[in-house]
């Protein structure tokens, strides 16, 4: 049975697209897999506000959900079995993560420029990036020092850095990664947990996780791909535009807690505009089949149709 097509979803946020390649999720890295991250909003009182028994009760009572679940994982557990509930709850997260892995970044104009150079093309004879964006690229790789953190295919080193972000007005500063490490190592749904299908050798990031007081106030380096449609920016949405973000790094203010690793860039307004133009060139739609960008109208009762 095919899923019913209804209204289109809004633009998929870049924080989800490509997240399959991130070893840490959330700004403090308190989750170490897509499936464990997917569980948190279900129980968070500020989001879905449900509990595991409610969610599994829904799956067991709804014919469509139950058929889909049994196709993948077997019969739902007895709701009085605590261990079985935890495993089935983990399975829900794994199903969500399986979908999220379909959301991969598409090719941007910058990727077209790189392909042009790799094929032997002259950087002066191409139509992918304009002069403003090319100057921004030079700044990105040079004077602005962006590649110290934003490098690799997803423009992130997947690490944590204190960049002196101030908290929103009236709020306490974020302790960042120092709390994230404590959370992820204690999480029963982490890579080494009972519900994980990974082996110990697959969990090197968690086993050898970096700790230390220097992580106070540090937040995860995000991917820069597709960032145009993901405002507001920073860990708590402190900045509403890319211009504000760049101005923050240009000033590099003192951190309220910990130590700001960044130093003032002292770029001119013109250079900041060039840098922002390059960042916009990284925008692209997800390279995902359109059928996976349509919400299902109902869950098929006859199981899952590929």
N, C-alpha and C positions, 0 to 999 in steps of 0.2 A: 504494500500500500504506500502510495506517495504522500508526503507531508503537504498539507494545505498551505498555499501561499497567502500571506496577509500583507500588512504594511511593511515597508522597508525599515531596517534599523538605521539609527543615525550613524555618522562616521565612526568607525572602530578606532579606539584610542591607541596611540602608539605604545602605551604602556603595556598593552596586551599583545600587539603584533610583534612577533619575534621573541616573545618571552620564553619560548622553549629553550633558548640558548643561554638563558641567564641562570647562574648557579644560586642566586639569591633573589627573593621577591620582597616587596615593600621597601620603603625608603631606609629602614633600619636592618633589612635583611633577616627579619624574624621567621621567614619561611624559606625552605631550601628546595622546593619543587613546585611545579604548577599545581599538582593535585593537592598538596597540603595547603597551599595558598587558597585554593578554591573553596576549602572547607570553612575558612575563617569568616567570610561574610555571612554564611548561613546562620551562624550562631551569634554574630555580633549584634548587640541590641540596637546599635545605630544603623544597621543595615536590614537583614531579613528578620533578625530577632527570633529565630526558631530554635528548636533543640533537636538532637539526633533522633529521639523517639518520634517526634512529630514528622520529621522528614521521611524516616523509614516507614512510618505508618501510612503516609501518603503513597509511597511507592507500592506498598503491599496491597492497598485498597483500590488503587486505580488500575484498571485492566491494561491500559497502554503502557504505563510506567512499569508495571510488574512484568509484563511480557518482555519488554526491552531489558530490564534488569536480569531476568532469568536467562535470557539468551547469552548475556555476557558473563554473569557471575554465579548462576544457579539460584536456588530459592532464597528469598530474603530470610534473615534470621528470626528466631524467637525474640520478641521485644523484651523478654525478661533476661536474656543472655547478654550481659554487659560486654564481654569480649566480642561476641558476634555482632553486637550493635556497632562497636568501634570499627570492626573490619568492614561492615556494610557501609558505614558512613564514609570510610576511606574510599570505598569503591565508587561512591557518588562523586567524590573529588576527582578520581581517576577518569571517570566518564567525562566530566567537564573539561579536564586537562586534555583529553584526547581530541575534543573539539578545538580547544584553543591552539593546539599544535597545527591546525590547518591554517591559522592566521599568520602568514609569513610576509615579510616586507616585499614590496614590489621594487622595480628598478626606478631610480630617480634620474633626474637630468645629470646629476653628478656621476652616477654609474655609467651613463652614456658617454660622458667625457672621459672617464677612465678607460672604457672599452676602446674609445677612439685612439687614445694614446698607446694602449697595449697593442693595437693593430698597426702601429707605426705611423699614425697620423700626427700632423703638426698641430701643436696647441693653439697656434694662431689661425688655423684654418678649420674651425669647427663651429657648430651652431648650438651646442649643448649649454654652455655657460657664457654669459655676456661679460663684458669688461669689468663691471662692478663686482660680479660674483667671483671672477678670477682673482681680483685683488683681495677679496675676502678670503679666498682659499689660501693665498700666500700668507695672510695674517694668521689664519687658523693654524697653519703648519709652522709658522715662525714666531713673530713678535708677540702674538696673543697667547702662545703656549697652550693652546687648547688640546693638542694631541698628547700632552702629559697625562691626561685622564681620558679624553674622548678619542680612543684609537680602535683599530680593528674593524671588521666588517659592520658591526653595529654601532661603531663610534662610542664605545665604552670599554673601560678596562675591568668592569665588573667589581670594582673595589669601592672603598668607603673613604670619604674625605670631609674634613671640616672646612667649609668655605665661608665661615662667618655669617651664616644666614640668621637674621633676627626673627624671633617668633612673631606671629600676628599680634596686633595690639591687645594687651590685657592678658596674654597667655605666657606661661613659663617657657623658657628655652627647652628645646628638644635634646634629650641626652643621646639620641641617635644610636649608632651602632653598638655602643657599649651595653645598652639594654637589649638590642637586637640579638647579640651573641648569647646573652643569658636566656632569652626566649627560645631561640632556635635549638640550643643544646638541650633544653628541658622539654621540648615539644615531643609528645608521644607519637606524632605523625611525621617526624623528621626522617631523613634518609636511613638512619640506623634503627628506626622504630619497628615495632612488631608488624605493622600494616604495610611496611615498605617491601617492595619486591626487589630492591637493590641488594647487592652483596656489600660486605664491608669495604672491598676494594673499589667499589663504585662511589664511595662516600668520602673521598679524600678531602674535599672542601670542608666538610663538617668535622672530620677527624682532626684535621690540622688547621682548624679555623684560627685566624689571627685574633689575638686579644691584646689588651693593654690600654693604659689610660689615654694614649694618643687617639683612641677611638671615640672619646667623649665629644659629642656633638657632630660626629661624622655621619654623613648620609651617602647613600648609594649613588654612584655615577650613572645617570640614566643614558639610554640610547638617544642619539640625536635624530634618528630616522623618523620622519613623519611628525616632527614636533610641532608643526604649524597649527594643527587642530587640537592640541592638547592643553591649551591654557585653562586655568592659571598654572603657573610654573613653580617649581621648587617643592620641597617636602610638604609644606602646608599651604601651597598656593599663594605664597607671599608676593609673587610678581604676576601681574596680569598680562604683560606683553614681553616679547623677546627683547625689546628695547630696554625695559627695566632690568631684565636678567643681565644683559651685557653691561649696563651701567653699574650694577652691583659688583661684577667682577673687575670692572675698570677701577672702582674705588677700593675694593678689598677691605672692608671695614673690620675693626677688631671684633673677635667673636665674644659673645656674652659668656659662653662656657667653652673650655678647651682652647685650642689655638688654631686660628685661621691659617691653613696651609698656603693659601694664595697670597700673592703680593700685588700691589696696584699695577695695572697695565699701562696706565697713563696714555691711552690711545685717544686720538682726536675724535670729534663727532663724525667727521667724514669716514674715518677708519672704522668706527663702530657701525656705521650704516653699511659699509662694505662687508663687514663680518656678518651682519644680520642677513644681508642679501645671499651670502653663500649658504648660511644655515637653511634658508628657505628653499634653496636648490636641492636639499636632501628630501624634500617632500615627495611622496608617491602613494598611490593607492595600494592596498594589500594585494599580493599575488595569490588570490584565493578564488576558487570557482564561485560564481555568483549564487549558486544554489545554497552555498554555505553561509551566505550573508542575508538569507531570508529566514525569519522566525517561523517555526512550525505552527500551524493552526491547531494541530492536535497530534498526540502521540499515536502512531499506528498500533492497533490491538494485535496485529498478526506478527509482531516482532519487528526487527530492524531491517529495512531495505537499504542495501549499499547505494 
